């Protein structure tokens, strides 16, 4: 269970295909990744945001709510508001299991933090 690991470990190392992908302490990782929930009349796709230079770890839609986990980068919130005019746009807490899963997805994409 990933949440159990978070209670006993203070750092995380992720290997992907035998290569070191990420190594950091969990508190630093949680400061580098941000989770947003939003509702917009326009379709929100990770690929479109990645073309703008944002690193998207996760993009899931449940009904009309889109949940995004992104690597923190200046200007992201302003771009979302300008491009999608969301009726709901909020930053929400990132759970330990989401943090580890997001880091693994970034490793898979080859998108390391800067």
C-alpha positions in Angstrom: 0.0 0.0 0.0 1.5 3.3 -1.1 0.0 5.3 1.8 1.7 2.9 4.2 5.0 3.5 2.5 4.6 7.2 2.9 4.1 6.8 6.7 7.5 5.0 7.1 9.6 6.5 4.3 10.7 10.0 3.8 12.3 9.7 0.3 11.4 7.9 -2.9 13.5 6.6 -5.8 11.9 5.7 -9.1 13.6 3.5 -11.6 12.2 3.2 -15.1 13.6 0.6 -17.5 16.6 0.2 -15.3 17.5 3.9 -15.2 17.2 6.4 -12.3 14.2 8.5 -13.1 13.6 10.4 -9.9 15.1 10.5 -6.5 13.9 13.0 -3.9 12.3 13.3 -0.5 8.5 13.1 -0.5 7.9 16.6 0.9 9.9 18.1 -2.0 8.0 16.0 -4.5 4.7 17.1 -3.1 5.8 20.8 -3.5 6.8 20.2 -7.1 3.5 18.6 -8.2 0.1 20.3 -8.0 -3.4 18.9 -8.4 -6.2 21.0 -9.9 -9.9 20.2 -10.5 -11.8 22.2 -13.1 -14.9 22.4 -15.1 -14.9 23.9 -18.6 -17.2 23.9 -21.6 -14.1 23.2 -23.7 -12.4 19.8 -23.8 -9.1 19.8 -21.8 -6.5 17.4 -23.1 -3.1 16.7 -21.6 -1.5 16.7 -25.1 -2.6 20.3 -25.7 -1.1 21.5 -22.4 2.1 19.6 -23.0 2.5 21.4 -26.4 2.5 24.6 -24.3 5.5 23.3 -22.3 3.6 22.0 -19.2 4.5 18.6 -17.8 1.2 16.7 -17.2 1.5 13.7 -14.9 -2.2 12.9 -15.0 -5.4 14.1 -16.7 -8.6 12.4 -15.8 -12.2 13.3 -16.5 -15.1 12.2 -14.2 -18.4 13.5 -15.5 -17.8 17.2 -16.1 -14.8 17.5 -13.7 -11.3 17.3 -15.0 -8.5 16.5 -12.5 -5.0 17.5 -13.5 -1.7 16.7 -11.8 1.0 18.9 -13.2 4.6 19.8 -12.4 4.5 23.3 -11.0 5.4 26.0 -13.5 4.9 29.7 -13.5 2.0 30.9 -15.6 0.0 27.6 -15.6 -3.0 28.9 -13.7 -3.2 32.1 -15.8 -3.0 30.0 -19.0 -5.8 27.6 -17.9 -8.0 30.6 -17.0 -7.4 32.3 -20.4 -7.6 29.2 -22.6 -10.5 27.4 -21.0 -12.5 30.0 -19.0 -13.3 27.4 -16.4 -16.5 27.7 -14.3 -14.6 25.9 -11.5 -10.9 26.0 -11.0 -9.4 25.0 -7.7 -6.1 23.6 -6.3 -6.8 20.5 -4.3 -4.5 18.5 -1.9 -2.4 15.7 -3.5 -2.7 12.4 -1.6 0.4 10.3 -1.0 -0.7 7.6 -3.4 -1.4 10.1 -6.1 2.0 11.6 -5.6 3.8 8.3 -6.1 1.6 7.4 -9.1 2.2 10.8 -10.7 5.9 10.5 -10.3 5.7 7.0 -12.0 3.7 8.4 -14.9 6.3 11.2 -15.4 9.0 8.6 -15.3 7.2 6.6 -18.0 6.9 9.8 -20.1 10.5 10.7 -19.6 9.4 14.0 -18.1 11.8 14.7 -15.3 11.5 17.7 -13.0 13.7 20.7 -13.6 
